[in-house]
Amino acid sequence: MFSHIDSEGKARMVDVSKKDDVLRVARAEGYILLRKETIRAIIENRVAKGNVLNTAVVAGTLAAKKTSELIPLCHPLQITSVSIDFEIYEDRIKAVCEVKYVGKTGVEMEALVGVTNALLTVWDMVKSIEKDENGQYPFTRITDVRVVEKIKEK
C-alpha cells in the first residue's frame, strides 16, 4: 500500500506533523518558444496588453502562493519568498521560479506552479502576435518545465 492511500483506497494528504521545521528551497525552470518578432515586441515593450515580463512575475508569484488551492493534496504553506527571473533568447524565454519556506514539507510544487503560470501569462499576453492567419499557434509552446534544484537544510 502506498503511504498516500488510506485503508479504504482513498488518496490523502501526507502527514508531516512529526517532521522538523527547516529551510526548504526549490527552483524550477521552463521555456516558452516564441517567434522572433514576438521576442522583439516584448523587449521593446510593444505588446498591447502591457509589460509582459512584469505581469508574468506577479502572476507566477501569486500562483506559487496558491498552489494548495490548485493541487488538491499539497499542504497550504506560509511561503517566505518567491522570485521569478527571465532569460531572453532569440526564439525563447526561460523562466526560473525560486521558492523559499521554513517548515515541514518541500516547495517544489510551488516552484513548478509559479514557473508554469509565469509562462502561461507570457503566452496569454502575446497570443495576438503569435497566432497565424488561421488563429493557430504553430510555433508557440511551453517546454522543458522541471525542478532544477531542491534544498533541505538540516
N, C-alpha and C positions, 0 to 999 in steps of 0.2 A: 504494500500500500504506500502511495506517495504521501509525503508529510503534509501536503496542502489539500488532501482529500480526507474528509472525515469518515467515520464508520458507516455512514449512510451513502457514501459515494458522492457527496456534495463538496464543491470547492469551498475553501475558506481562507481567510487571511492568515498568514503565518504569525504565530505568537512570538513576539520579540521582547516580551516584558522582562526576561531574565538576562538579556544582553546588556553590556555596559554602554554608556554614552561615550562615544569617541568621535573625533573629527572624521567626517567622510566627505570625499570629493570625487566627482565623476566628470569626465569630459567626453562629449560626443561631438561628432562632426558629420557633415554631409554636403553634397553639392547640388546645385541646380544648373543644368545646362541651358544656355540661352543663346539667341542669335547675337552676333557681334554688334548689330545696331542697337539691340536692347541693352547690352552692357554699356555702350556709349551713352545712351539716354539716362541710365542710372547714374553713371559717373558725372554727367553734365547736369543732373537734377532736372531733366526734361520729361519726367513721367507725369502724366495728367493727374494721377491720384496723390502725388506728393513725393516726399523724400522716402524712397524705398527702404534703404537700409536702416534709417532711424525708426521707421514704423515696424520693421521686422524685429528690431531689438526689443521694442515694447511688447510686441505680440509673443515673441519667444519667451520673454521673461514672465509674462502673465500665464502662458501655457505651462511653464515649468512649475509655477506656484499652484496650479490647478490640476496637477497630474492625478491625484487621488480621485478627483471628480470624473476623470476621463477613463481611467483604467481601474476597473472595479476592485481588484484585490490589493491595490497599492495603499500603503499607510498614508494618512494625512500628515504632512511634515511642516515644521516651522523652519523653512529654509533660511539660512543665514546669508547667502549670497548667490546671485545668478549673474553671469556675464555672457554676453554673446558678441562675438567678433566675426569679421568677414575678411576674406582674401579674395580679391577680384583678379580673374584671369581673362584672357581674350575671349573665351567662349563659355565661361562658367564662373560661378561664385561659390566659394567654400564658406560654410557657416560652421562656427565652433561654439558650443554652449558648455560652460563650466558651472557646476552647481556645488555649493558647499552647505554642510549641515553638521551639527553636533547632535548625535543621537544614536539610536539602536539599529537603524537599517540603512542600507545603501541608497544612493541618489542617482543611480544610472538611468532609471526610468524617467526621472525628472529631466535629466540632461538630454535624453532622446526625444522626449516630448517637446522640450524647448527648442532644440535644433530643427526638428521637423516642422514645427509651427512657424518658426522664423522663415524656413524655406518655402512653406506654403504661402506665407504672406508675400514674399517676393513674387511668387507666381501670380497671386491674385492681383498685385499691383501692376504687373507688366503684361497681363494676358492680352490686352488690346493690341499691344505691339507684337506679341509672339504669334498670334493667330495668323494662319494663312488665309487665302481668298475663300476657302470653304469653311472657315471658322474652326479649323483643327489646329493642333499643336504638334506638327511633325518633328520638331527638334527638341522642344522643351521637355525636360524630365528631371526628377529628383532621383539622385543615385548615391550609392555608397554610404548610406547612413549607418553609423556604427559607434560603439563605445570605444574610445581610443585609450582611455585611462580610468582606472578606478583605484582610489586610495582609501585605506582604512588605517588611521594612526592607532598605534597600540600604546 
